[in-house]
């Protein structure tokens, strides 16, 4: 297993739309292991393949308190949603930034397992929120895209300040 590099904004690769997974092979299983290890190492609860510069429709998540119940969703699609819930979100690709985002409270998802078999699942609460957040990554979207232009400018300034303090190069446009 390996810890993968997580892309951070303003990296343009985060805006790439992922293609469907077609090969359910050892390479895919290794990627799933590496993504899961990377997610746990980064103290995250979800990670989309796009965030590790693999532009396939694959995500892993673990919203359990014990962080020992990883879930894998390959080629996920939300087929039903209901309600609305606002939750404070953060993102491994937008470090140190948190904001309130509204998402569907409940979703029904169809996806595939690592062996290629299909399944459907009803999700609610943090599981539903996390799945929607990670699926956005597969479509080249970040949670900060849901914020108002004013809040996006505030996020940009905060990220620039963080990078200045840490000695990282400050990009011209972050969002």
SULTACOR-V408069 format. One record per residue. SS is DSSP state (@ for helix, = for strand, . for the rest). BURIAL is b if it has 16 or more other ideal C-beta (glycine too) atoms within 10 Angstrom, else e. D_CENTER is the distance of its C-alpha to the mean C-alpha in Angstrom with 2 decimals. Layout:
<<SS BURIAL D_CENTER> <SS BURIAL D_CENTER>>
//
This chain:
<<. e 20.05> <. e 18.56> <. e 16.18> <. b 14.22> <. e 13.84> <. b 10.54> <. b 11.00> <. b 11.58> <. b 12.82> <. e 15.28> <. e 14.61> <@ e 15.29> <@ e 13.46> <@ b 10.13> <@ e 12.10> <. b 12.99> <. e 12.85> <. b 12.22> <= e 15.38> <. e 16.10> <. b 16.65> <. e 20.42> <. e 21.53> <. e 21.08> <. e 22.71> <@ e 22.85> <@ e 20.68> <@ b 17.79> <@ e 18.58> <@ e 18.65> <@ b 15.24> <@ b 13.90> <@ e 16.03> <@ b 14.96> <@ b 11.19> <@ b 12.17> <@ b 14.60> <@ b 12.37> <@ b 9.94> <@ b 13.27> <@ e 14.91> <. e 12.52> <. e 12.96> <. b 9.37> <. b 8.85> <= b 5.62> <= b 4.48> <= b 4.45> <@ b 8.01> <@ b 7.95> <@ b 6.91> <@ b 10.05> <. e 12.07> <. b 12.44> <. b 12.34> <= b 12.60> <. b 11.13> <= b 9.86> <= b 7.24> <= b 8.46> <= b 8.63> <. b 11.70> <. b 12.71> <. e 16.32> <. e 18.42> <. e 19.74> <. e 16.47> <. e 18.28> <. e 16.95> <. b 14.06> <= b 13.11> <= b 12.38> <= b 11.74> <= b 13.19> <= b 13.88> <= b 12.68> <= e 14.51> <= b 15.12> <= e 18.90> <= e 19.83> <= b 18.69> <= e 20.84> <. e 21.27> <. e 19.33> <= e 17.94> <= e 17.15> <= b 15.06> <= e 14.40> <= b 10.77> <= e 9.75> <= b 7.05> <. b 7.77> <. b 8.19> <= b 10.47> <= e 12.52> <= e 15.02> <= b 14.20> <= e 13.95> <= b 14.91> <= e 15.84> <= b 13.99> <= e 15.63> <= b 14.09> <. b 16.00> <. b 17.42> <= b 17.78> <= b 16.46> <= b 17.93> <= b 15.81> <= e 17.34> <= b 15.88> <= b 17.43> <. e 17.92> <. b 18.33> <. e 21.96> <. e 21.27> <. e 22.54> <= e 21.13> <= e 20.43> <= e 19.86> <= e 18.61> <= e 18.95> <= b 16.35> <= e 16.92> <@ e 16.24> <@ e 13.23> <@ b 12.33> <@ b 12.38> <@ b 10.53> <@ b 7.52> <@ b 7.79> <@ b 8.27> <@ b 5.43> <@ b 3.10> <@ b 6.53> <@ b 6.94> <@ b 5.22> <@ b 7.77> <. e 10.25> <. b 10.04> <. b 9.31> <. b 8.15> <@ b 9.05> <@ b 12.22> <@ e 13.35> <@ b 14.38> <. b 16.71> <. e 20.35> <@ e 21.73> <@ e 23.42> <@ e 20.37> <@ b 18.58> <@ e 21.75> <@ e 21.68> <@ b 18.17> <@ b 19.49> <@ e 22.57> <@ e 20.89> <@ b 18.75> <@ e 21.99> <@ e 23.87> <@ e 21.52> <@ b 21.82> <@ e 25.56> <@ e 26.03> <@ e 24.21> <. e 26.05> <. e 23.15> <. e 24.07> <. e 23.32> <. e 22.11> <. e 24.11> <. e 21.37> <. b 17.98> <. b 16.54>>
//
